[in-house]
Amino acid sequence: GSTLAALRKSGSRFQRSRRYPDIISTVEFNYSGDLLATGDKGGRVVIFQHEQESKNRPHLRGEYNVYSTFQSHEPEFDYLKSLEIEEKINKIRWLPQQNAAHFLLSTNDKTIKLWKISERDKRAEGYNLKDEDGRIRDPYRITSLRVPVLMPMDLMVEASPRRIFANAHTYHINSISVNSDHETYLSADDLRINLWHLEITDRSFNIVDIKPANMEELTEVITAAECHPHQCNVFVYSSSKGTIRLCDMRAAALCDRHSKFFEEPEDPSSRSFFSEIISSISDVKFSHSGRYMMTRDYLSVKVWDLNMENRPVETYQVHEYLRSKLCSLYENDCIFDKFECCWNGSDSAIMTGSYNNFFRMFDRNTRRDITLEASRESSKPRATLKPRKVSTGGKRKKDEISVDSLDFNKKILHTAWHPKDNVIAVAATNNLYIFQDKIN
Amino acid sequence: MEVDRRAMECAVDAQSLISISLMKIHNSRTQRGGIKLHKNLLVSYVLRNARQVYIKEKYAEIYRMQQYEEVMAVCNEIQELDPLDLGAEDGDEEEQGRAACCGEESRPAGSREPEQPYYRSCCMEAPPGSPCDQFAPNGGGGGGSHCNKTTVLDLDTHVVTTVENGFLHQDCCCAAPQCAPGAAARKRKVDSGGCAPDAEEPSDFTAARKRLKREDCSNPDCNPDYTDTSNISNLISIFGSGFSGLLSRQADLEQVCSKQALASLGAWTRAIVAF
């Protein structure tokens, strides 16, 4: 694996939400990698921007600074069901940039919003009908007319909600994905997937519905969904049973019948009380090439070739040493943690999180893997991250950490990889760490 | 897929897993954001797996317990008692059926026999007029209900349970002295010769099984109810009853985590279908 140098860590200076700690719940680079969006449990979105290189200040190269902060979702109450709707941001997805403004979709359990983030660095001055303070002038005192001029001002970044896509999901939304046509997007909850047009908020098409006629017969739910990066008619969705279905929207209006069905047969010798839980897929991501997809279940990451349905082409163990601890992890609910995974820009490496603020990277070509830690101690600015190791056998080597010493409250569920460069963003509870390759 | 105990990585008590799982489902009712369907579904899978293992272990335990002579003694005792309420089934037929079963059991059938006396003694219905009648939906005294209804009294945990069409209806917790004292006395007599006094009472699990046994005594291993255990509805049915039972038992939550919990289950898994 490549050596990563800590560049900057941030998060400590953010004001805590008055209701809940700002635990980061989603991290996403935009298409160029210049912007990095994070969503948190308090419903806020914080966007970081990559500072341009400056010859005068070379040490700032590659730094990400806060660009915009706004409250995306507020807690709501569904009076009909007597349920509170959490404001936690489940997913953020950027739209491809088409003009000076940036657009992103953010969603909580029930409502998706399209936000426009735009810069304002000029202000009009010299109005005729109002003075500089904004007070309306007495019209009788206006003796001449002038054209207002645009004067530079301090950069202001504004976020405004442009569309609100509501009331289309009975169950909790777990995924949104922008289609390659840049006009539509899909949203998925536990049992249904809807297709939206970005311009139309009062209507969506239901394209997948796995709700059984009798809810007592429910055996699986949808856990993640994603559009194919190039083929705008293709999408996949994963299930709690560890299967992935690829659907073609040209084949039928309702994609209940899949075009491809990906499943790896279960190993009967590894059967346990918790087999169903650990086989549930928590994330699915297409490779940038569109030829592969990657799934994350509790203990492993699997890479699938879209042309082979009966088994993955690669399987990487993230933290196999947890297999003997499943009972404790069930008791403390950790076994339900939903880890995400991501590809690097060239699809040569994949990354996913683990516990104790560890995250793992796998090089698909060399089959080497590395475990790194995101923590204040280990990430002094410009310090190189030291590989970590969890000791699984009886003898613990120096610098190794034993399984029983792992802190299961420090979990890295959300990571993101810059679409082009070797820059990664790692969310550790309420801190965001940004690491990048050594420049020299 | 069947859960093989030997394949378990960790030494886990199936019973405690069941308790933990039920608590999780109960807690999910009050979690912010509403019931999480995915998580509850996964918990119900753990419940199903634990139940499979628990039942297997329970039967293995029962098999080891009984002696052939005690089987006969118990059968004789039981033939004097009130017939079980099987609705359409005639009481006499039932007695004959049981006699036939006992007759079958009188054949040396080794490991299968020990199961029967325990089953018999615990499957006895509370006599009419007992305080438990109020809890049995169709009355404990043999109202003419339809043929798939069975009321069973478990004396170890003092729970009356009604199994109807494979659906388990809750259940009461009556103290031993209040509930069917006559029957209790008779059962005690039977038990002393039959079941080991400290035998763990599987309650609702075996109640359902026992209904099946009645249908096919010659093959106690036959288990049509569990051939499709992959179907969650089966699981929910076994545990199901009105959720109001759960709400009224807030004070009894302490008991939930104890081993007695198995005898006083509410419809915890109804949370899954609460939408």
Interface residues (C-beta under 8 A of the other chain):
Chain A: D78 K81 L83 E84 I85 E86 K88 D109 T170 Y171 H172 D190 L191 N214 M215 E216 E217 L218 T219 E220 V221 T223 S240 E266 P268 S269 S270 R271 S272 F273 F274 S275 E276 I277 S280 R323 S324 K325 L326 C327 Y330 E331 D333 F336
Chain B: M1 V3 D4 A7 M8 E9 C10 V12 A14 L17 I20 K24 R32 G33 G34 K36 L37 H38 K39 L41 L42 Y45 V46 N49 A50 V53 S230 N231 I232 S233 I236 S237 I272 V273 F275
